[in-house]
């Protein structure tokens, strides 16, 4: 069996790493993992469909389960004091599962190199019809340094990299967004068209790495819209691109720009595009870029 691996980082031995990997290979290794779920009322939004934060949480959960089954999950890196973190996420949904509906989420590895791994997802209904896709980029972060330590300490059989590409566009380049009242703009930067809103991250926003959880960012972004917005339109596409982490007590400024041009989705339909830049309010440095695409609901 051929393995994908590169030279280990200084101070790490393959013998030590492989001992940890073997210890956690408790499941039969498969290059795709599928999990089925029942959508309860507590996991839905006011429109009685799966909420975006729930889907993002499930994406992280099934990615974690698959990585663990391949022996490259966080349990295999406890001795290295390192773990997987999400760097980018794009999802595009044609139809959201409704309350009391059974659905499935499948995941596989698109690519795996020394620095990052791309992982794909397919959301399907109970009959196997595809409802949407997602693509994610992951890196391994040192628990103490909070820096990218690379993937060179991990080994993965070549046939576990499925390589199948999901049929959604990759993220376009994100442009800097400045507040609506900025005196001047650098070349290529855009001006927000709404007043800046602010939020200070609290205890329940944090995860086990003691930085802000991805799902909390999604909730914060969705709360920039109104109930009426979501009653008439649904989220068809979401993009997240992390520059660095946010911590407890950080006050963030949220810059929003609604594009005059409509975005085109994978199925050829159009959607309104809102772009966001989340910045550290203390120095205006950005730490997250995001886009949310909304399209009218059927019959609205």
VOGU-3710 file (C-alpha; in Angstrom, 3 decimals, decimal comma):
1> xxxxxxxxxx> 0,000/0,000/0,000  1,481/3,344/-1,030  1,512/6,154/1,533  1,580/9,900/1,015  4,098/11,438/3,388  6,940/13,902/3,535  9,880/14,298/5,896  8,827/14,787/9,521  9,304/18,088/11,258  12,428/18,491/13,338
11> xxxxxxxxxx> 12,090/16,730/16,664  9,445/14,257/15,451  10,166/10,656/14,517  8,106/8,535/12,140  8,275/5,703/14,677  6,561/7,857/17,298  3,975/9,231/14,884  3,121/5,862/13,334  2,655/4,329/16,778  0,040/6,989/17,466
21> xxxxxxxxxx> -1,592/6,524/14,060  -1,896/2,749/14,405  -3,349/3,131/17,879  -6,297/5,075/16,494  -7,013/3,069/13,335  -9,993/1,328/14,916  -12,296/1,411/11,892  -11,975/-0,003/8,423  -10,360/2,665/6,289  -12,612/4,003/3,516
31> xxxxxxxxxx> -11,979/6,941/1,202  -15,524/8,221/1,734  -17,607/8,388/4,890  -21,387/8,872/4,977  -23,491/9,620/8,044  -27,294/9,840/8,198  -29,172/12,259/10,453  -32,724/13,126/11,474  -33,472/16,849/11,494  -35,256/17,670/14,749
41> xxxxxxxxxx> -37,155/20,887/15,445  -34,340/22,114/17,671  -31,957/22,122/14,696  -34,126/24,198/12,373  -34,464/27,906/11,672  -37,735/29,919/11,796  -38,479/28,731/8,252  -38,546/25,112/9,547  -35,506/23,976/7,597  -31,974/23,055/8,614
51> xxxxxxxxxx> -30,148/26,093/9,947  -26,817/27,072/8,415  -24,957/26,759/11,759  -26,233/23,188/12,152  -24,927/22,215/8,714  -21,534/23,795/9,436  -21,402/21,914/12,740  -22,257/18,612/11,011  -19,599/19,276/8,371  -16,987/19,638/11,095
61> xxxxxxxxxx> -18,291/16,542/12,898  -18,185/14,191/9,893  -14,793/15,561/8,835  -13,529/14,779/12,333  -14,994/11,273/12,294  -13,488/10,468/8,891  -10,058/11,826/9,842  -10,148/9,732/13,027  -11,077/6,596/11,049  -8,081/7,208/8,752
71> xxxxxxxxxx> -5,736/7,551/11,713  -4,965/11,217/11,006  -7,424/12,827/13,431  -6,781/14,860/16,549  -6,514/11,780/18,820  -3,478/10,684/16,788  -1,801/14,041/17,428  -2,321/14,354/21,190  1,348/13,654/21,868  2,317/16,281/19,298
81> xxxxxxxxxx> 0,022/18,887/20,877  -1,509/19,717/17,508  -4,932/19,496/15,889  -6,947/20,234/12,780  -8,484/23,676/12,255  -10,623/25,003/9,428  -8,953/27,523/7,121  -11,633/27,953/4,422  -15,174/26,761/3,842  -17,488/27,145/0,850
91> xxxxxxxxxx> -20,920/25,593/0,696  -23,656/25,803/-1,905  -27,122/24,403/-1,196  -29,957/23,947/-3,692  -32,493/22,801/-1,086  -32,215/22,705/2,689  -33,550/19,625/4,550  -36,883/20,307/6,259  -37,869/19,580/9,853  -38,420/15,862/10,555
101> xxxxxxxxxx> -36,541/14,923/7,388  -33,772/12,325/7,266  -30,687/13,353/5,326  -27,101/12,220/4,844  -23,747/13,963/4,707  -20,792/12,381/2,914  -17,173/13,495/3,030  -13,944/12,618/1,255  -10,458/14,046/0,772  -9,923/16,039/-2,434
111> xxxxxxxxxx> -6,211/16,700/-1,888  -3,503/16,294/0,742  -0,091/17,987/0,774  2,587/19,205/3,177  0,654/22,273/4,260  -3,096/21,808/3,773  -5,783/19,263/3,024  -8,904/19,884/0,947  -12,016/17,988/1,994  -15,306/17,776/0,064
121> xxxxxxxxxx> -18,890/17,114/1,185  -22,202/16,109/-0,398  -25,549/16,733/1,320  -28,297/14,327/0,174  -31,918/13,583/1,004  -33,184/10,194/2,168  -33,516/9,018/-1,449  -29,920/9,898/-2,266  -30,742/13,036/-4,254  -28,017/15,653/-3,908
131> xxxxxxxxxx> -29,150/18,801/-2,086  -25,830/20,626/-2,065  -22,060/20,464/-1,734  -19,278/21,959/0,349  -15,514/22,295/0,015  -13,163/22,969/2,925  -9,464/23,609/3,465  -7,865/22,384/6,690  -4,527/22,930/8,380  -2,912/21,503/11,508
141> xxxxxxxxxx> -2,336/24,048/14,275  -0,008/23,747/17,221  -2,033/23,882/20,435  0,603/26,006/22,180  1,971/28,085/19,285  -1,402/28,531/17,516  0,573/28,406/14,246  0,394/26,133/11,210  2,705/23,161/11,855  2,060/21,491/8,488
151> xxxxxxxxxx> 1,000/17,932/7,653  4,434/16,358/7,266  3,990/14,287/10,432  0,896/12,526/9,001  0,831/9,516/6,666  -2,134/8,656/4,468  -2,545/5,765/1,997  -2,715/7,180/-1,521  -6,001/5,379/-2,259  -7,648/7,185/0,664
161> xxxxxxxxxx> -7,424/10,437/-1,329  -10,560/10,166/-3,429  -9,743/13,296/-5,443  -13,300/13,801/-6,717  -14,068/17,512/-7,112  -17,393/18,944/-6,010  -19,213/20,949/-8,727  -19,156/24,326/-6,989  -16,915/27,299/-7,671  -13,832/27,902/-5,604
171> xxxxxxxxxx> -13,720/31,060/-3,573  -12,867/34,174/-5,519  -10,299/36,584/-4,175  -11,649/38,510/-1,204  -11,178/42,285/-1,331  -10,505/44,521/1,619  -13,618/46,275/2,910  -13,298/49,517/4,849  -15,964/51,158/7,035  -18,589/53,344/5,417
181> xxxxxxxxxx> -17,112/56,473/7,026  -13,461/55,790/6,039  -11,672/58,975/4,944  -9,806/57,274/2,100  -9,381/53,820/0,594  -6,206/51,979/-0,468  -6,038/50,864/-4,086  -8,371/47,931/-4,713  -10,250/48,306/-1,417  -14,028/48,646/-1,179
191> xxxxxxxxxx> -16,203/50,807/1,049  -18,927/49,237/3,193  -22,429/50,430/2,397  -23,836/49,889/5,896  -22,841/51,261/9,303  -20,318/49,151/11,200  -21,783/46,798/13,784  -19,785/45,542/16,749  -19,630/42,423/18,885  -17,374/41,314/21,753
201> xxxxxxxxxx> -16,593/37,595/21,865  -17,678/35,872/25,060  -17,175/32,559/26,842  -19,783/30,604/24,856  -18,157/31,683/21,575  -15,015/29,642/22,314  -14,056/26,038/21,533  -11,477/23,642/22,963  -8,618/25,588/21,328  -9,796/28,610/23,357
211> xxxxxxxxxx> -10,437/30,591/20,192  -13,741/31,498/18,542  -15,668/28,541/17,145  -16,483/28,505/13,410  -20,188/28,081/14,120  -20,201/31,280/16,202  -18,837/33,232/13,234  -21,657/31,877/11,068  -24,272/32,901/13,639  -22,747/36,366/13,916
221> xxxxxxxxxx> -22,843/36,820/10,132  -26,431/35,597/9,806  -27,515/38,032/12,518  -26,517/40,890/10,225  -29,703/40,094/8,279  -33,316/40,419/9,412  -36,029/37,813/9,942  -37,831/39,291/6,931  -34,703/38,752/4,803  -34,713/35,028/5,533
231> xxxxxxxxxx> -38,503/34,663/5,268  -38,239/35,822/1,658  -34,779/34,491/0,727  -32,688/31,472/1,657  -28,926/31,104/1,950  -27,722/29,499/-1,253  -23,974/29,964/-0,752  -21,646/30,727/2,143  -17,920/31,419/2,029  -15,577/31,734/5,008
241> xxxxxxxxxx> -11,872/32,558/4,737  -9,896/32,780/7,981  -6,787/34,951/8,209  -6,139/34,318/11,889  -8,046/33,396/15,014  -10,136/35,570/17,319  -9,935/35,224/21,099  -12,026/35,823/24,184  -12,771/39,489/24,873  -11,876/40,673/21,370
251> xxxxxxxxxx> -14,207/43,370/20,071  -14,865/42,915/16,378  -16,111/45,388/13,827  -18,267/43,962/11,044  -18,044/45,696/7,661  -20,731/44,752/5,132  -21,033/45,493/1,434  -24,035/44,377/-0,652  -22,937/43,910/-4,258  -24,822/45,583/-7,083
261> xxxxxxxxxx> -23,994/42,595/-9,278  -25,721/39,281/-8,666  -23,686/36,128/-8,268  -24,205/33,054/-10,437  -24,485/29,701/-8,654  -23,499/26,243/-9,878  -27,029/25,507/-11,126  -27,064/28,709/-13,197  -29,411/30,618/-10,910  -28,594/34,079/-9,571
271> xxxxxxxxxx> -28,267/35,292/-6,003  -27,702/38,563/-4,149  -24,177/38,749/-2,718  -23,222/40,301/0,619  -19,509/40,500/1,438  -18,140/40,882/4,950  -14,870/41,733/6,625  -14,544/41,035/10,340  -11,793/43,101/11,935  -10,174/43,488/15,332
281> xxxxxxxxxx> -11,712/46,767/16,485  -8,532/47,693/18,372  -6,421/48,047/15,213  -8,842/47,395/12,289  -6,865/44,337/11,167  -9,071/41,780/9,346  -9,237/38,189/10,591  -12,153/36,805/8,569  -13,546/37,409/5,088  -16,981/36,049/4,225
291> xxxxxxxxxx> -19,655/36,064/1,556  -23,324/35,121/1,858  -25,513/34,649/-1,239  -29,287/34,834/-0,876  -31,882/33,825/-3,458  -35,700/34,040/-3,329  -37,541/31,093/-1,877  -39,850/29,122/-4,153  -43,329/30,634/-4,157  -42,234/33,883/-2,476
//
